[in-house]
């Protein structure tokens, strides 16, 4: 029997855990399926990832958002400034918690919420909230670390490999 962090006796049908997507083309298909109904929650961790991989991750997030007609939510002033410099307008200044509360209360309507750049534990809690209070909302974590509370998540990968996957994701979305 595999060692798990839960006991089947505690949760008769077993817990709801994320599907880890190792094929980046599946992520592209998911994003295309929810075109126009997607919210991307961007956290300040994007800047930390950029320092490690040496690429413009925020530009890649913008490319993804434009390609699938997604809105972006962020509360980081540096990210807002960079959005303005890049003349990207499809964003709102909201804390991630506030955005999730609006979704839970059905005040903003999205079918897919994508997370990137948040602190692991904070994102874990936000995903847990959506999983329990709005189970019909699909969630996707494109962070470099797997999130068990998302519906779909990328596997935990070294940052250079993760960056390569995100670059490939953009190409796949644009291709069709």
ZAROSE-362005 format. One record per residue (C-alpha): residue number from 1; residue in one letter; x, y, z. Coordinates in nm, 2 decimals. Layout:
N
PT  num  residu    east   north      up
PT  NUM       A       X       Y       Z
...
% end
This chain:
176
PT  num  residu    east   north      up
PT    1       X    0.00    0.00    0.00
PT    2       X    0.14    0.34   -0.10
PT    3       X    0.20    0.59    0.18
PT    4       X   -0.05    0.88    0.15
PT    5       X   -0.11    1.19    0.36
PT    6       X   -0.47    1.08    0.42
PT    7       X   -0.64    0.77    0.53
PT    8       X   -0.92    0.61    0.32
PT    9       X   -1.13    0.56    0.63
PT   10       X   -1.13    0.94    0.68
PT   11       X   -1.25    1.01    0.33
PT   12       X   -1.45    0.71    0.20
PT   13       X   -1.42    0.79   -0.16
PT   14       X   -1.07    0.93   -0.13
PT   15       X   -0.97    1.30   -0.16
PT   16       X   -1.00    1.50   -0.47
PT   17       X   -0.65    1.55   -0.60
PT   18       X   -0.51    1.74   -0.90
PT   19       X   -0.44    1.57   -1.23
PT   20       X   -0.07    1.63   -1.30
PT   21       X   -0.03    1.71   -1.67
PT   22       X    0.30    1.62   -1.81
PT   23       X    0.21    1.68   -2.17
PT   24       X    0.21    2.05   -2.23
PT   25       X   -0.02    2.01   -2.54
PT   26       X   -0.29    1.91   -2.30
PT   27       X   -0.25    2.24   -2.11
PT   28       X   -0.28    2.42   -2.44
PT   29       X   -0.60    2.23   -2.52
PT   30       X   -0.75    2.32   -2.18
PT   31       X   -0.67    2.69   -2.22
PT   32       X   -0.82    2.69   -2.58
PT   33       X   -1.13    2.51   -2.45
PT   34       X   -1.20    2.79   -2.20
PT   35       X   -1.11    3.08   -2.44
PT   36       X   -1.28    3.40   -2.33
PT   37       X   -1.38    3.25   -1.99
PT   38       X   -1.04    3.24   -1.82
PT   39       X   -0.89    3.44   -1.54
PT   40       X   -0.52    3.44   -1.48
PT   41       X   -0.41    3.52   -1.12
PT   42       X   -0.05    3.66   -1.13
PT   43       X    0.15    3.69   -0.81
PT   44       X    0.48    3.86   -0.73
PT   45       X    0.67    3.53   -0.75
PT   46       X    0.68    3.58   -1.13
PT   47       X    0.96    3.83   -1.06
PT   48       X    1.16    3.58   -0.86
PT   49       X    1.12    3.32   -1.14
PT   50       X    1.24    3.57   -1.39
PT   51       X    1.56    3.63   -1.19
PT   52       X    1.64    3.26   -1.20
PT   53       X    1.55    3.18   -1.56
PT   54       X    1.66    3.51   -1.71
PT   55       X    1.35    3.54   -1.92
PT   56       X    1.06    3.77   -1.93
PT   57       X    0.79    3.55   -1.77
PT   58       X    0.54    3.83   -1.74
PT   59       X    0.56    3.88   -2.12
PT   60       X    0.49    3.51   -2.16
PT   61       X    0.19    3.54   -1.93
PT   62       X    0.06    3.83   -2.14
PT   63       X    0.11    3.62   -2.45
PT   64       X   -0.10    3.34   -2.30
PT   65       X   -0.37    3.59   -2.19
PT   66       X   -0.39    3.75   -2.53
PT   67       X   -0.40    3.42   -2.71
PT   68       X   -0.69    3.28   -2.51
PT   69       X   -0.87    3.61   -2.44
PT   70       X   -0.81    3.59   -2.07
PT   71       X   -0.83    3.86   -1.80
PT   72       X   -0.55    3.90   -1.55
PT   73       X   -0.57    3.99   -1.18
PT   74       X   -0.27    4.11   -0.98
PT   75       X   -0.21    4.32   -0.68
PT   76       X    0.17    4.37   -0.72
PT   77       X    0.26    4.73   -0.81
PT   78       X    0.57    4.63   -1.01
PT   79       X    0.36    4.40   -1.22
PT   80       X    0.10    4.67   -1.28
PT   81       X    0.37    4.91   -1.38
PT   82       X    0.51    4.66   -1.63
PT   83       X    0.16    4.59   -1.77
PT   84       X    0.13    4.96   -1.83
PT   85       X    0.47    4.98   -1.99
PT   86       X    0.38    4.70   -2.22
PT   87       X    0.05    4.87   -2.30
PT   88       X   -0.15    4.56   -2.18
PT   89       X   -0.49    4.67   -2.06
PT   90       X   -0.69    4.35   -1.99
PT   91       X   -0.60    4.34   -1.62
PT   92       X   -0.76    4.44   -1.28
PT   93       X   -0.59    4.54   -0.96
PT   94       X   -0.73    4.30   -0.70
PT   95       X   -0.57    4.09   -0.44
PT   96       X   -0.59    3.72   -0.53
PT   97       X   -0.80    3.66   -0.22
PT   98       X   -1.04    3.93   -0.32
PT   99       X   -1.07    3.78   -0.67
PT  100       X   -1.14    3.44   -0.53
PT  101       X   -1.41    3.58   -0.30
PT  102       X   -1.58    3.75   -0.60
PT  103       X   -1.57    3.42   -0.78
PT  104       X   -1.71    3.23   -0.48
PT  105       X   -1.99    3.49   -0.44
PT  106       X   -2.06    3.46   -0.82
PT  107       X   -1.98    3.83   -0.87
PT  108       X   -1.74    3.77   -1.15
PT  109       X   -1.79    3.49   -1.39
PT  110       X   -1.51    3.26   -1.52
PT  111       X   -1.50    2.89   -1.60
PT  112       X   -1.12    2.85   -1.56
PT  113       X   -0.89    3.02   -1.31
PT  114       X   -0.52    2.99   -1.38
PT  115       X   -0.26    3.06   -1.11
PT  116       X    0.11    3.16   -1.15
PT  117       X    0.36    3.33   -0.93
PT  118       X    0.19    3.31   -0.59
PT  119       X    0.34    3.18   -0.27
PT  120       X    0.29    2.80   -0.26
PT  121       X    0.08    2.79    0.07
PT  122       X   -0.13    3.09   -0.03
PT  123       X   -0.21    2.94   -0.37
PT  124       X   -0.29    2.61   -0.20
PT  125       X   -0.55    2.78    0.02
PT  126       X   -0.70    2.98   -0.27
PT  127       X   -0.73    2.66   -0.48
PT  128       X   -0.88    2.48   -0.18
PT  129       X   -1.14    2.75   -0.14
PT  130       X   -1.25    2.72   -0.51
PT  131       X   -1.24    2.34   -0.49
PT  132       X   -1.49    2.33   -0.20
PT  133       X   -1.71    2.64   -0.25
PT  134       X   -1.72    2.65   -0.64
PT  135       X   -1.64    2.29   -0.76
PT  136       X   -1.78    2.37   -1.10
PT  137       X   -1.50    2.62   -1.16
PT  138       X   -1.19    2.45   -1.32
PT  139       X   -0.85    2.55   -1.19
PT  140       X   -0.51    2.52   -1.34
PT  141       X   -0.17    2.58   -1.18
PT  142       X    0.11    2.67   -1.42
PT  143       X    0.36    2.73   -1.14
PT  144       X    0.68    2.53   -1.15
PT  145       X    0.56    2.34   -0.84
PT  146       X    0.27    2.10   -0.84
PT  147       X   -0.04    2.21   -0.66
PT  148       X   -0.26    1.93   -0.52
PT  149       X   -0.57    2.14   -0.48
PT  150       X   -0.60    2.24   -0.85
PT  151       X   -0.80    2.05   -1.09
PT  152       X   -0.50    2.04   -1.32
PT  153       X   -0.14    2.12   -1.24
PT  154       X    0.20    2.10   -1.41
PT  155       X    0.45    1.87   -1.24
PT  156       X    0.72    2.01   -1.01
PT  157       X    1.01    2.08   -1.24
PT  158       X    1.34    2.26   -1.23
PT  159       X    1.29    2.62   -1.34
PT  160       X    1.48    2.60   -1.67
PT  161       X    1.27    2.30   -1.78
PT  162       X    0.95    2.47   -1.66
PT  163       X    1.04    2.78   -1.86
PT  164       X    1.10    2.57   -2.17
PT  165       X    0.75    2.42   -2.12
PT  166       X    0.59    2.76   -2.09
PT  167       X    0.76    2.88   -2.41
PT  168       X    0.63    2.56   -2.59
PT  169       X    0.28    2.62   -2.44
PT  170       X    0.27    2.97   -2.61
PT  171       X    0.37    2.82   -2.94
PT  172       X    0.10    2.55   -2.92
PT  173       X   -0.17    2.80   -2.83
PT  174       X   -0.08    3.03   -3.11
PT  175       X   -0.06    2.74   -3.36
PT  176       X   -0.42    2.67   -3.34
% end
